[in-house]
Amino acid sequence: MDKDIKLITVSQTANLLAVHRSTIYRLVRTDDEFPKIYEFGFGKRFNKDDVIEYINSRKAA
């Protein structure tokens, strides 16, 4: 079964995590567990499901 992928911006990702955008870029560089960032000609995006999974993994820790 195909699954639709919802891509979200860096700002949307920052809002979900309740952090500043610069924190997102730091996490991309320093946290191996942080979701992969995808770069397109129109900007950078994250897979929303991956971000939510990351958030949930932090709550459980």
mmCIF file of the C-alpha atoms, coordinates in Angstrom:
data_MODEL
# 
_entry.id   MODEL 
# 
loop_
_atom_site.group_PDB 
_atom_site.id 
_atom_site.type_symbol 
_atom_site.label_atom_id 
_atom_site.label_alt_id 
_atom_site.label_comp_id 
_atom_site.label_asym_id 
_atom_site.label_entity_id 
_atom_site.label_seq_id 
_atom_site.pdbx_PDB_ins_code 
_atom_site.Cartn_x 
_atom_site.Cartn_y 
_atom_site.Cartn_z 
_atom_site.occupancy 
_atom_site.B_iso_or_equiv 
_atom_site.pdbx_formal_charge 
_atom_site.auth_seq_id 
_atom_site.auth_comp_id 
_atom_site.auth_asym_id 
_atom_site.auth_atom_id 
_atom_site.pdbx_PDB_model_num 
ATOM 1  C CA . MET A 1 1  ? 0.000  0.000  0.000  1.00 0.00 ? 1  MET A CA 1 
ATOM 2  C CA . ASP A 1 2  ? 1.379  3.411  -0.951 1.00 0.00 ? 2  ASP A CA 1 
ATOM 3  C CA . LYS A 1 3  ? 1.670  5.963  1.811  1.00 0.00 ? 3  LYS A CA 1 
ATOM 4  C CA . ASP A 1 4  ? 1.421  9.682  1.146  1.00 0.00 ? 4  ASP A CA 1 
ATOM 5  C CA . ILE A 1 5  ? 4.425  11.576 2.443  1.00 0.00 ? 5  ILE A CA 1 
ATOM 6  C CA . LYS A 1 6  ? 3.724  14.957 4.015  1.00 0.00 ? 6  LYS A CA 1 
ATOM 7  C CA . LEU A 1 7  ? 6.714  17.284 3.738  1.00 0.00 ? 7  LEU A CA 1 
ATOM 8  C CA . ILE A 1 8  ? 7.005  20.216 6.116  1.00 0.00 ? 8  ILE A CA 1 
ATOM 9  C CA . THR A 1 9  ? 9.278  23.257 6.172  1.00 0.00 ? 9  THR A CA 1 
ATOM 10 C CA . VAL A 1 10 ? 12.022 24.018 8.663  1.00 0.00 ? 10 VAL A CA 1 
ATOM 11 C CA . SER A 1 11 ? 9.721  26.611 10.284 1.00 0.00 ? 11 SER A CA 1 
ATOM 12 C CA . GLN A 1 12 ? 6.898  24.091 10.612 1.00 0.00 ? 12 GLN A CA 1 
ATOM 13 C CA . THR A 1 13 ? 9.336  21.589 12.096 1.00 0.00 ? 13 THR A CA 1 
ATOM 14 C CA . ALA A 1 14 ? 10.539 24.207 14.581 1.00 0.00 ? 14 ALA A CA 1 
ATOM 15 C CA . ASN A 1 15 ? 6.934  24.919 15.561 1.00 0.00 ? 15 ASN A CA 1 
ATOM 16 C CA . LEU A 1 16 ? 6.237  21.221 16.158 1.00 0.00 ? 16 LEU A CA 1 
ATOM 17 C CA . LEU A 1 17 ? 9.280  20.953 18.422 1.00 0.00 ? 17 LEU A CA 1 
ATOM 18 C CA . ALA A 1 18 ? 8.657  24.384 20.023 1.00 0.00 ? 18 ALA A CA 1 
ATOM 19 C CA . VAL A 1 19 ? 12.195 25.538 19.229 1.00 0.00 ? 19 VAL A CA 1 
ATOM 20 C CA . HIS A 1 20 ? 13.839 28.201 17.066 1.00 0.00 ? 20 HIS A CA 1 
ATOM 21 C CA . ARG A 1 21 ? 14.710 27.458 13.447 1.00 0.00 ? 21 ARG A CA 1 
ATOM 22 C CA . SER A 1 22 ? 18.421 27.680 14.242 1.00 0.00 ? 22 SER A CA 1 
ATOM 23 C CA . THR A 1 23 ? 17.954 24.838 16.731 1.00 0.00 ? 23 THR A CA 1 
ATOM 24 C CA . ILE A 1 24 ? 16.621 22.665 13.910 1.00 0.00 ? 24 ILE A CA 1 
ATOM 25 C CA . TYR A 1 25 ? 19.776 23.249 11.860 1.00 0.00 ? 25 TYR A CA 1 
ATOM 26 C CA . ARG A 1 26 ? 21.921 22.463 14.936 1.00 0.00 ? 26 ARG A CA 1 
ATOM 27 C CA . LEU A 1 27 ? 20.008 19.225 15.504 1.00 0.00 ? 27 LEU A CA 1 
ATOM 28 C CA . VAL A 1 28 ? 20.501 18.260 11.842 1.00 0.00 ? 28 VAL A CA 1 
ATOM 29 C CA . ARG A 1 29 ? 24.274 18.670 12.332 1.00 0.00 ? 29 ARG A CA 1 
ATOM 30 C CA . THR A 1 30 ? 24.678 17.149 15.785 1.00 0.00 ? 30 THR A CA 1 
ATOM 31 C CA . ASP A 1 31 ? 21.902 14.619 16.483 1.00 0.00 ? 31 ASP A CA 1 
ATOM 32 C CA . ASP A 1 32 ? 22.224 11.376 14.537 1.00 0.00 ? 32 ASP A CA 1 
ATOM 33 C CA . GLU A 1 33 ? 18.659 10.465 15.566 1.00 0.00 ? 33 GLU A CA 1 
ATOM 34 C CA . PHE A 1 34 ? 17.153 13.646 14.097 1.00 0.00 ? 34 PHE A CA 1 
ATOM 35 C CA . PRO A 1 35 ? 15.146 13.153 10.885 1.00 0.00 ? 35 PRO A CA 1 
ATOM 36 C CA . LYS A 1 36 ? 16.830 13.586 7.532  1.00 0.00 ? 36 LYS A CA 1 
ATOM 37 C CA . ILE A 1 37 ? 16.450 16.968 5.860  1.00 0.00 ? 37 ILE A CA 1 
ATOM 38 C CA . TYR A 1 38 ? 15.568 16.922 2.156  1.00 0.00 ? 38 TYR A CA 1 
ATOM 39 C CA . GLU A 1 39 ? 16.834 19.734 -0.040 1.00 0.00 ? 39 GLU A CA 1 
ATOM 40 C CA . PHE A 1 40 ? 14.905 20.883 -3.080 1.00 0.00 ? 40 PHE A CA 1 
ATOM 41 C CA . GLY A 1 41 ? 15.338 23.853 -5.404 1.00 0.00 ? 41 GLY A CA 1 
ATOM 42 C CA . PHE A 1 42 ? 12.481 25.544 -3.557 1.00 0.00 ? 42 PHE A CA 1 
ATOM 43 C CA . GLY A 1 43 ? 13.734 24.869 -0.025 1.00 0.00 ? 43 GLY A CA 1 
ATOM 44 C CA . LYS A 1 44 ? 14.436 22.325 2.657  1.00 0.00 ? 44 LYS A CA 1 
ATOM 45 C CA . ARG A 1 45 ? 11.820 19.934 3.970  1.00 0.00 ? 45 ARG A CA 1 
ATOM 46 C CA . PHE A 1 46 ? 11.317 17.197 6.535  1.00 0.00 ? 46 PHE A CA 1 
ATOM 47 C CA . ASN A 1 47 ? 9.022  14.190 6.424  1.00 0.00 ? 47 ASN A CA 1 
ATOM 48 C CA . LYS A 1 48 ? 6.338  15.094 8.996  1.00 0.00 ? 48 LYS A CA 1 
ATOM 49 C CA . ASP A 1 49 ? 5.916  11.475 10.109 1.00 0.00 ? 49 ASP A CA 1 
ATOM 50 C CA . ASP A 1 50 ? 9.666  11.247 10.821 1.00 0.00 ? 50 ASP A CA 1 
ATOM 51 C CA . VAL A 1 51 ? 9.526  14.428 12.906 1.00 0.00 ? 51 VAL A CA 1 
ATOM 52 C CA . ILE A 1 52 ? 6.541  13.179 14.916 1.00 0.00 ? 52 ILE A CA 1 
ATOM 53 C CA . GLU A 1 53 ? 8.298  9.843  15.469 1.00 0.00 ? 53 GLU A CA 1 
ATOM 54 C CA . TYR A 1 54 ? 11.373 11.742 16.709 1.00 0.00 ? 54 TYR A CA 1 
ATOM 55 C CA . ILE A 1 55 ? 9.228  13.777 19.122 1.00 0.00 ? 55 ILE A CA 1 
ATOM 56 C CA . ASN A 1 56 ? 7.541  10.640 20.455 1.00 0.00 ? 56 ASN A CA 1 
ATOM 57 C CA . SER A 1 57 ? 10.895 8.885  20.924 1.00 0.00 ? 57 SER A CA 1 
ATOM 58 C CA . ARG A 1 58 ? 12.074 11.817 23.062 1.00 0.00 ? 58 ARG A CA 1 
ATOM 59 C CA . LYS A 1 59 ? 8.952  11.692 25.224 1.00 0.00 ? 59 LYS A CA 1 
ATOM 60 C CA . ALA A 1 60 ? 9.543  8.010  25.927 1.00 0.00 ? 60 ALA A CA 1 
ATOM 61 C CA . ALA A 1 61 ? 13.198 8.546  26.860 1.00 0.00 ? 61 ALA A CA 1 
# 
